[in-house]
Amino acid sequence: MPEASLVEDALARNKARHEHYAGLDYVRLTDGFSGWPRGTVFLDGRAVPGYPSIGRVLNLEQGLAQHFRAPFHAEEKIDGFNVRLVRHRGQDLAFSRGGFVCPFTTDRLPDLIDPAVFQAEPDLVLCAEVAGPGNPYLEGHPPEIHEDVALLVFDLMRWDHAEFMAVEERRALLQEHGLPEVPYHGRFTVDQAGALRELIAGLDARGVEGVVLKEEGDRRKRAKYVTPASVVQDLGAMGDALLDLPPEYFTNRLMRLVLILEESPELDRETLRAELGAALIDPLLNAAREHRETHKVAHHFCSRFRHRANAERFAEHLRRVPQSQIHTTVRSLEQAADGYWELRFDRVFPRISGLLGNFLSGGQVYD
């Protein structure tokens, strides 16, 4: 259990902030501090550990040799958003990577997991990915999730302990309580890069994002590796936001793709270059066509809530936690026939909207 002085010190050094959600007061770390990761949440003198960043390897064989000393487990990397689930004073809460209460996931928890696990394991922290076309944060989603959202657990922690449960122990506990988990793809050693590449080729064919590798033993070393398909999907999802995202969003992904193909030429399928070209051109072309009608470039979202108050809290959350220079505008909040509340909103990209507006109206450009 963290000392009270730690939280006070973090606040004094501008490493933490007070937050409020539906009558709940808590403190979240905005930076790593005193051994606790960014996003750690302090509630009533106890800590929900933040989820640390996981390094990415771009050359599989060399990356395994450099970073792993013991056998490791391969699990599917899910294209969604990261949350931590806890029970506090009888209330089930979902915290985002940054340490905010996520109104969407908190609202939908009864649809996504059996909360009885918290009766048997009250100090458990479920680290999970929420994914699907109904998620309110991301454009992409796993190929097997066709509607709304699903939740898949990929790690377990305990209150006040910033360390992960061993993979075997975690999988046994999740199965005992019937909780959904990320697909598991086996145990490997550092000399099995070839077998791992075969696994990744199968995932790439399915359009899966990639794998997360988790070492056994006390070090708990982790690394992630993505598929060519995920790179193309990322570029296609955000290609119309070309000017509103940092250039590194695009250049880093192109570099990933090149290094993957350099090491694994078997993944260089005949259609890959055509897919890459379409991912770069089609979103901008569609944006230009849509701009003639709407005078803006935007991504459109529709997310479902059990309770209207939580949908309203999420709309406020969007206003309070902006994504870079992207503007969010709520279009409607209406109750569907099945009783759920559907929040429709747009994420508008102002720079590309302005540039297209100028060009489409006949403006000049000087190269």
Secondary structure, 3 states (H helix, E strand, C coil): CCCHHHHHHHHHCCCEEEEEECCEEEEEECCCECCECCCCEEECCEEECCCCCCCECCCHHHHHHHHCCCCEEEEEECCCEEEEEEEECCEEEEEECCCCECHHHHHHHHHHCCCCHHHHCCCEEEEEEEECCCCCCCCCCCCCCCCCCEEEEEEEEECCECCCCCHHHHHHHHHHCCCCECCEEEEECCCCHHHHHHHHHHHHHHCCCEEEEEECCCCCCEEEEECHHHHHHHHHHHHHHCCCCCHHHHHHHHHHHHHHHHHCHHHCCCCHHHHHHHHHHHHHHHHHHHHHHHCCCEEEEEEEECCHHHHHHHHHHHHHCCECCEEEEEEEEEECCCCCEEEEEEEECHHHHHHHHHHHCCCCCCC
